[in-house]
Amino acid sequence: GSFAQSKGALDVHFGAQSTLDYYKSQFDRNGVDGNDGKLLNRIIDTTFYFFAFWDGAATNFGIGDSVNTKPLTSLDVVAHEITHGLTQHTCGLEYLYESGALNEGFSDIIGKAVEFEYDSAQFNWLLGQRFFVLPDTAFRSMSDPLRFKNPKNYKGSRWITNASDNGGVHTNSGVINYWFYLLSEGGKGVNEKNIAFDVKKIGIREAVSIVYEAMSGYLGKTSKYYDMREATLQIAEQRYGKCSAEYANIVEAWVAVGMGARHSDPDIMLVNEKIPQLVCKEAQFPVEVRVVNLSCDKPVISGAALTFRIEVPRRNPIIEVY
């Protein structure tokens, strides 16, 4: 092959070793499967191929088109694909809708964390920038997801609701990416719900340790964004205390991406994360909600009555007490 293709093969070896070294140094993990299992990495050089993927047992990297793109073997992308294997062997997130978006986001997060650790001189928040010939071109931006048409707010602008791309897995990952960026670097602004936020920097290493702990100890194959929020807050409570500034900062990062609310005593939040139904069958419309306690130190007492008011346009409200 060409020099670029040969260099791509070397890049894959460097990226794979760096990723495994990172797993060991940061997570105390032996390999992708945790048991020093063999890791296979392939270069697809039989045709011009602009994709990279994890196939369930190995990574596969295309050589690009040799005009607009070079081999897809930059450090962040190699670590990204290998981390799909890490996800497979930890929480096992299925590759669909919100679960798939988290799956993609975790690969972006750890991919950039590996780049930060082993090539900090060229580190940035663009995923896959290095193999594009045109400058300022990339797959995604973690610091500004909207730049490449990814959402930065949960179910906000650019959020995919249809079944394309397995339910928008490569798009809706923008939310967890932006959440991670804000915790890593800090940031102020106003989200799409017109709520001002101010997230303090905790650094990439601390932020990625929270993500890995959620992957390896809290999430399951069908976990969604609110499961990730809940997992990170449980981790923050154990590490820092529920009424700590550090815990509140994790909450603030979720507020920044349009998820949840800040501490409020006493108050609870109702969350409906299901895809809305457009048609009622047999005059029945099931409603499923998640109850989230927003207090940092006041529990919802077992047996306490909770009143729910459900309103449907042009119909009388339904009030139920549980």
Stockholm file with secondary structure:
# STOCKHOLM 1.0

chainA/1-322         GSFAQSKGALDVHFGAQSTLDYYKSQFDRNGVDGNDGKLLNRIIDTTFYFFAFWDGAATNFGIGDSVNTKPLTSLDVVAHEITHGLTQHTCGLEYLYESGALNEGFSDIIGKAVEFEYDSAQFNWLLGQRFFVLPDTAFRSMSDPLRFKNPKNYKGSRWITNASDNGGVHTNSGVINYWFYLLSEGGKGVNEKNIAFDVKKIGIREAVSIVYEAMSGYLGKTSKYYDMREATLQIAEQRYGKCSAEYANIVEAWVAVGMGARHSDPDIMLVNEKIPQLVCKEAQFPVEVRVVNLSCDKPVISGAALTFRIEVPRRNPIIEVY
#=GR chainA/1-322 SS CCHHHHHHHHHHHHHHHHHHHHHHHHHCCCSSSSSCCCCEEEEECSSCBCCEEECSSEEEEECBCSSSBCCSCCHHHHHHHHHHHHHHHTTCCCSSHHHHHHHHHHHHHHHHHHHHHHCGGGCCSEETCTTBSSTTCCSEESSCGGGGTCCSSTTCTTCCCSSHHHHHHHHHTHHHHHHHHHHHHCEEEECTTSCEEEECCCCHHHHHHHHHHHHHHTCCTTCCHHHHHHHHHHHHHHHHCTTSHHHHHHHHHHHHTTCSCCCCTTCEEEECCSCCCSSCBTTBCCCCCEEEECCSSCCCCTTCCCEEEECCTTSCCEEEEC
#=GC SS_cons         CCHHHHHHHHHHHHHHHHHHHHHHHHHCCCSSSSSCCCCEEEEECSSCBCCEEECSSEEEEECBCSSSBCCSCCHHHHHHHHHHHHHHHTTCCCSSHHHHHHHHHHHHHHHHHHHHHHCGGGCCSEETCTTBSSTTCCSEESSCGGGGTCCSSTTCTTCCCSSHHHHHHHHHTHHHHHHHHHHHHCEEEECTTSCEEEECCCCHHHHHHHHHHHHHHTCCTTCCHHHHHHHHHHHHHHHHCTTSHHHHHHHHHHHHTTCSCCCCTTCEEEECCSCCCSSCBTTBCCCCCEEEECCSSCCCCTTCCCEEEECCTTSCCEEEEC
//
